């Protein structure tokens, strides 16, 4: 009999090539030494965790089976689980991750798994439990560290960080954030906690970070009015315990989650560009999102109802093709997790079982993280850019760009992202030199996701000047493409209709004709109007765009704009 495939594909292959197993694993008859608990990850935390684990599959295996998970749709519940077990192995207490849906005959011939009491665990997940740490606290620490500390970096088989970079940012000052910061410090990561909690910013014994190497700072540096990202400069990862600036809620396919974590779109793309940041992770749970949505006065009952429904184990998927049915994802085992966890235990970094905001899960077969009302208060007093009118916290890079994207997302709804761009076809685009843009979604697909340098001409059907400019604009596009062989995309959009109004609102356009420029998919400068074509103003802006120069605000005043038409 052939051996079982490598560790990271076991969960996937052993469930009949289905990512989603029929139910949460149920407790079997066990000996007194064996303890089994299933940790459920939900909300943005689930998307962050699953994105990292499925990225591991793709990066370590070249087979079609390793790529397939990324093409799967996310369960409508946005939740997944991993089962941790503790027991005795050769008279030593150990913790491991249980192999789901195992077959005893197959397991006995696999070098990737080992038996533990009546079950099997992944070999690389085995971790000795030191004296002084209870089984319950060991499981609690494993579950808490997996979705945050473990996902922040890559770890080798000895539990050491791979690579030389060692700088992390933790947003929030609650118990969980402090645990994450101290755990990163145990791996000699230069860690900064960004928080509004006064005690975390004081050098007193009451500070939860007292006598640690973790630095703490507020979201903005008052003297220079700098956000945390600008003040800190370069760093490797952001772990956000308070919010979800990546908009993980909108993720429908795992590949989109990977892009949002690893710097390919949204806030992680800005962090990668401006701060050389490789990952953005959110630990925001479904319970925390209920609190943010309902408010602190009305959230208690909905939160308790949700948590009880999850922890009773009644949420299952029986048909993986029925994406509307609520259910949870069986997550693959993480690489080298046992060695990683051993390092935490050796440094006495523990997240006690009673620290869960949902109450102690010491005697629960299935548990889910709760919500923190102090975290809600911290979010409420976190400074934001009130001028933008969008819910983007202060301190992140490219906040104006994030606001535009947030508005675009609000108008457009979820999208599959990059991979749909190649499938987008416009039957009515008869002009071979100018691309028709009909909506904000087209801006995303044709310009942003393709990282294009572009010129967008915004007009109105009742604007006489716009109609006069149309043939001249086409001529500009033709010369640029045929004679100059420029890669710049020339596009045109109308302000008419609901989608046109959404577009002009997003880009703050109140008159036409208006031109909006883009560099590598991001808005370059600000929209501006011209009164004629050819235009020295437009030519200058395009020349600066092509040459890589920064935006020159003086361009706006180069020509009069008296003939432009106000939008109705």
Secondary structure as GFF3:
##gff-version 3
##sequence-region A 1 568
A	DSSP	alpha_helix	7	13	.	.	.	ID=ss1
A	DSSP	beta_strand	35	42	.	.	.	ID=ss2
A	DSSP	alpha_helix	43	60	.	.	.	ID=ss3
A	DSSP	alpha_helix	64	71	.	.	.	ID=ss4
A	DSSP	beta_strand	79	89	.	.	.	ID=ss5
A	DSSP	beta_strand	92	97	.	.	.	ID=ss6
A	DSSP	alpha_helix	104	108	.	.	.	ID=ss7
A	DSSP	beta_strand	113	116	.	.	.	ID=ss8
A	DSSP	beta_strand	119	122	.	.	.	ID=ss9
A	DSSP	three_ten_helix	123	125	.	.	.	ID=ss10
A	DSSP	beta_strand	127	128	.	.	.	ID=ss11
A	DSSP	alpha_helix	135	145	.	.	.	ID=ss12
A	DSSP	pi_helix	146	150	.	.	.	ID=ss13
A	DSSP	alpha_helix	151	152	.	.	.	ID=ss14
A	DSSP	beta_strand	167	171	.	.	.	ID=ss15
A	DSSP	alpha_helix	175	186	.	.	.	ID=ss16
A	DSSP	beta_strand	190	194	.	.	.	ID=ss17
A	DSSP	three_ten_helix	198	201	.	.	.	ID=ss18
A	DSSP	beta_strand	215	217	.	.	.	ID=ss19
A	DSSP	beta_strand	220	221	.	.	.	ID=ss20
A	DSSP	beta_strand	226	227	.	.	.	ID=ss21
A	DSSP	alpha_helix	228	232	.	.	.	ID=ss22
A	DSSP	beta_strand	237	240	.	.	.	ID=ss23
A	DSSP	three_ten_helix	248	250	.	.	.	ID=ss24
A	DSSP	alpha_helix	254	261	.	.	.	ID=ss25
A	DSSP	alpha_helix	266	275	.	.	.	ID=ss26
A	DSSP	beta_strand	279	282	.	.	.	ID=ss27
A	DSSP	alpha_helix	286	294	.	.	.	ID=ss28
A	DSSP	alpha_helix	299	311	.	.	.	ID=ss29
A	DSSP	beta_strand	329	330	.	.	.	ID=ss30
A	DSSP	alpha_helix	337	346	.	.	.	ID=ss31
A	DSSP	three_ten_helix	353	355	.	.	.	ID=ss32
A	DSSP	beta_strand	366	368	.	.	.	ID=ss33
A	DSSP	alpha_helix	373	381	.	.	.	ID=ss34
A	DSSP	alpha_helix	399	412	.	.	.	ID=ss35
A	DSSP	alpha_helix	418	421	.	.	.	ID=ss36
A	DSSP	beta_strand	435	437	.	.	.	ID=ss37
A	DSSP	alpha_helix	440	443	.	.	.	ID=ss38
A	DSSP	pi_helix	444	448	.	.	.	ID=ss39
A	DSSP	beta_strand	454	459	.	.	.	ID=ss40
A	DSSP	alpha_helix	464	478	.	.	.	ID=ss41
A	DSSP	pi_helix	479	483	.	.	.	ID=ss42
A	DSSP	beta_strand	489	494	.	.	.	ID=ss43
A	DSSP	alpha_helix	497	506	.	.	.	ID=ss44
A	DSSP	beta_strand	511	512	.	.	.	ID=ss45
A	DSSP	beta_strand	514	519	.	.	.	ID=ss46
A	DSSP	beta_strand	522	529	.	.	.	ID=ss47
A	DSSP	alpha_helix	536	547	.	.	.	ID=ss48
A	DSSP	three_ten_helix	553	557	.	.	.	ID=ss49
A	DSSP	beta_strand	565	566	.	.	.	ID=ss50
###
